[in-house]
Amino acid sequence: MRVFVINGPNLNLLGRREPDVYGSQSYESLCAAVREWACARDMQVTLMQSNSEGEIIDALHRAMGHADGVVLNAGAYTHYSYAIRDAVAAIGVPVVEVHLSNIHAREVFRATSVTAPVCAGQICGFGFDSYRLALEALGGLAQ
């Protein structure tokens, strides 16, 4: 199974950005953990991070014909990017939305996800384990 893991704005600052919310581990640590979890599930994983909405959309488009599933942490774009929402809806590839923090227990504006309704599911609040759970979910969808 081929999985794209697409990370949005400010994820590159993990470990330095609001560690009380996002933890003290780096983005590189997250990538290493995702690679390990994917390998244990016989998944080929491609990881990317961008602070640009257009690059995230381009990565979603590349998933068509190249990925069997996508793990998407669109960061703040989750709450207002109809362009990313439309890309998820268009690609015909199962997408699991993830967030490190529990977006429903934070600021009111974070509780709304415009992308979740077109995703296979949403996992939030489990830190790095949100990604592990998303990989497991994608594996289950493929069966």
Phi, psi and omega per residue, in radians:
M1 nan 2.338 3.127
R2 -1.826 2.201 -3.077
V3 -2.212 2.289 2.974
F4 -1.664 2.324 3.019
V5 -1.982 1.981 -3.028
I6 -1.989 2.091 -3.122
N7 -1.987 2.398 -3.065
G8 -1.709 -2.705 -2.969
P9 -0.971 2.380 2.997
N10 1.271 -0.033 3.082
L11 -1.135 -0.461 3.090
N12 -1.118 -0.257 -3.125
L13 -1.701 0.185 3.120
L14 -0.918 2.461 -3.116
G15 1.602 -0.409 3.124
R16 -1.997 -0.494 -3.085
R17 -1.621 2.041 3.071
E18 0.695 1.114 -3.099
P19 -1.049 -0.408 3.097
D20 -1.205 -0.388 3.117
V21 -1.735 -0.799 -2.980
Y22 -1.846 -0.036 3.121
G23 1.592 3.049 -3.047
S24 -1.828 -0.010 3.137
Q25 -1.472 2.610 -3.064
S26 -1.406 2.911 3.042
Y27 -1.066 -0.664 3.112
E28 -1.075 -0.655 3.083
S29 -1.144 -0.691 3.088
L30 -1.076 -0.813 -3.141
C31 -1.055 -0.741 3.132
A32 -1.101 -0.732 3.129
A33 -1.129 -0.754 3.135
V34 -1.092 -0.753 3.117
R35 -1.056 -0.736 3.139
E36 -1.126 -0.824 -3.137
W37 -1.108 -0.701 3.141
A38 -1.135 -0.778 -3.136
C39 -1.045 -0.722 3.140
A40 -1.122 -0.349 -3.132
R41 -1.876 0.264 -3.103
D42 0.956 0.697 3.096
M43 -1.868 2.458 2.975
Q44 -1.623 2.194 -3.054
V45 -2.068 2.407 3.015
T46 -2.072 2.139 -3.110
L47 -1.906 2.502 3.016
M48 -2.621 2.706 3.076
Q49 -2.414 2.394 3.074
S50 -2.577 2.541 3.027
N51 -1.603 0.034 -3.064
S52 -1.851 2.203 3.121
E53 -1.005 -0.768 -3.121
G54 -1.090 -0.680 3.119
E55 -1.176 -0.598 3.089
I56 -1.161 -0.756 3.102
I57 -1.087 -0.777 3.103
D58 -1.042 -0.698 3.118
A59 -1.140 -0.698 3.076
L60 -1.093 -0.726 3.112
H61 -1.088 -0.682 3.128
R62 -1.124 -0.421 3.135
A63 -1.115 -0.496 3.112
M64 -1.092 2.092 3.116
G65 1.417 -0.106 -3.125
H66 -2.162 -0.221 -3.114
A67 -2.362 2.580 3.066
D68 -1.629 -0.223 3.121
G69 -2.929 2.812 -3.135
V70 -2.322 2.370 2.918
V71 -1.821 2.139 -3.045
L72 -2.146 2.088 2.919
N73 -1.988 1.651 -3.086
A74 -1.437 0.084 3.139
G75 0.983 -2.468 -3.103
A76 -1.095 -0.400 3.089
Y77 -1.054 -0.421 3.109
T78 -0.880 -0.625 -2.956
H79 -1.570 -0.171 -3.094
Y80 -2.661 -0.024 -3.071
S81 -1.574 1.674 3.054
Y82 -1.234 -0.400 3.088
A83 -1.175 -0.751 3.075
I84 -1.187 -0.712 3.078
R85 -0.983 -0.807 -3.131
D86 -1.147 -0.620 3.096
A87 -1.144 -0.755 3.102
V88 -1.040 -0.780 -3.122
A89 -1.148 -0.514 -3.018
A90 -1.463 -0.428 -2.908
I91 -1.425 -0.318 3.117
G92 1.196 0.428 3.118
V93 -2.099 2.354 3.116
P94 -1.068 2.303 3.142
V95 -2.152 2.290 3.022
V96 -1.930 2.117 3.107
E97 -1.424 2.339 3.111
V98 -2.252 2.679 3.023
H99 -2.532 2.470 3.114
L100 -1.195 -0.737 -3.125
S101 -1.690 2.894 3.071
N102 -1.440 1.732 -3.061
I103 -1.124 -0.339 -3.127
H104 -1.448 -0.183 -3.135
A105 -1.902 0.239 -3.097
R106 -1.991 -2.648 -3.130
E107 -1.010 2.603 -3.069
V108 -0.964 -0.727 -3.088
F109 -1.120 -0.413 -3.121
R110 -1.378 -0.289 -3.087
A111 -1.267 -0.320 3.138
T112 -1.685 2.202 3.049
S113 -2.028 2.104 3.081
V114 -1.420 -0.275 -3.125
T115 -1.576 -0.510 -3.069
A116 -0.972 -0.690 -3.107
P117 -1.083 -0.349 3.125
V118 -1.849 0.104 3.092
C119 -1.681 2.795 3.064
A120 -1.161 -0.517 3.135
G121 -3.093 3.045 -3.134
Q122 -2.327 2.351 3.081
I123 -2.216 2.207 -3.129
C124 -2.571 2.695 3.001
G125 1.646 0.045 -3.078
F126 -1.935 0.339 -3.140
G127 1.045 -2.483 3.137
F128 -1.007 -0.552 -3.127
D129 -1.094 -0.322 3.044
S130 -1.001 -0.654 3.129
Y131 -1.229 -0.719 3.109
R132 -1.069 -0.770 3.132
L133 -1.134 -0.628 3.101
A134 -1.155 -0.713 3.086
L135 -1.086 -0.737 3.100
E136 -1.083 -0.727 3.140
A137 -1.110 -0.768 3.125
L138 -1.102 -0.700 3.087
G139 -1.053 -0.696 3.104
G140 -1.179 -0.640 3.113
L141 -1.168 -0.500 -3.098
A142 -1.336 -0.303 -3.086
Q143 -1.360 nan nan
